[in-house]
Amino acid sequence: MRFTDQTVLVTGGTGGMGTSHARAYHAEGARVVIGSTATGLDSAHEFAAELGERALAVRLDVTGEDDWTAAVRAAEEHFGHLTILVNNAGVQNPALTVEATDRKLWERTFAVNVTGQFLGIRAVTPAMRRAGGGVIINIGSTMAYGGTALYASYVASKWALRGLTRSAALELGRDNIRVNAIHPGVIATKLITAPPAPGQPPIADFYDPSPFAVPRLGEPADITAALLYLTSPEASFATGAELVVDGGLLLGPALPAGLAEAA
């Protein structure tokens, strides 16, 4: 029960990773605020009811300043304080070249993936100061460590998130607020397994994990485990850190089984 007396706000709380995160925090004693856009709010309320009295669903479009203000207020009014923010909400762009990318699509990707996390940090900081400190985790991507053809909007937004994480960590450290990032690899959620646009194949169709050190798709629980560590007292000396959880994707192809022993 590492998170007893902690209050956690999870954005994108009804998605594949969001539900995993919220459920795990609740199981370890936390009070959980499940943020969802209007289209998923009914599901968020059902999820909160399933978890029980230490869970609350709130409408939270991460691009809306008023939604952030209301979500933080609700967390404090219902649970007394807010101590952990998981900036989990994000969107992927359809597979398009830079030349074919519409400006509105580019701006929408940045609005959710970068501005949404910026607004979250800004909104929770006063509440965390009132609570005596806290932890903010920004969910990035391994795409923030290189380029990926056809996904420039997403890649650029996740690169920007790395700079936001580090700058916020420097500004908030003396307020006892730690800011870190987790960069997942290819995780088996709808973002990967469902078509990003009608008529397009899912990203999973382009990804074969067999050459890598851990030859499988990641699961939401893999990211949740890293998240629980970085927001726990065990990680009290970690801020501005970037934890890559990708099964060795960024390392490149691994030796086939048996070759290391033979060598």
Secondary structure, 3 states (H helix, E strand, C coil): CCCCCCEEEECCCCCHHHHHHHHHHHHCCCEEEEEECHHHHHHHHHHHHHHCCCEEEEECCCCCHHHHHHHHHHHHHHHCCCCEEEECCCCCCCCECCCCCCHHHHHHHHHHHHHHHHHHHHHHHHHHHHHCCEEEEEECCHHHHCCCCCEHHHHHHHHHHHHHHHHHHHHHHHHCEEEEEEEECCECCHHHHCCCCCCCCCHHHHCCCCCCCCCCCECHHHHHHHHHHHCCHHHCCCCCCEEEECCCHHHCCCCCCCHHHHC
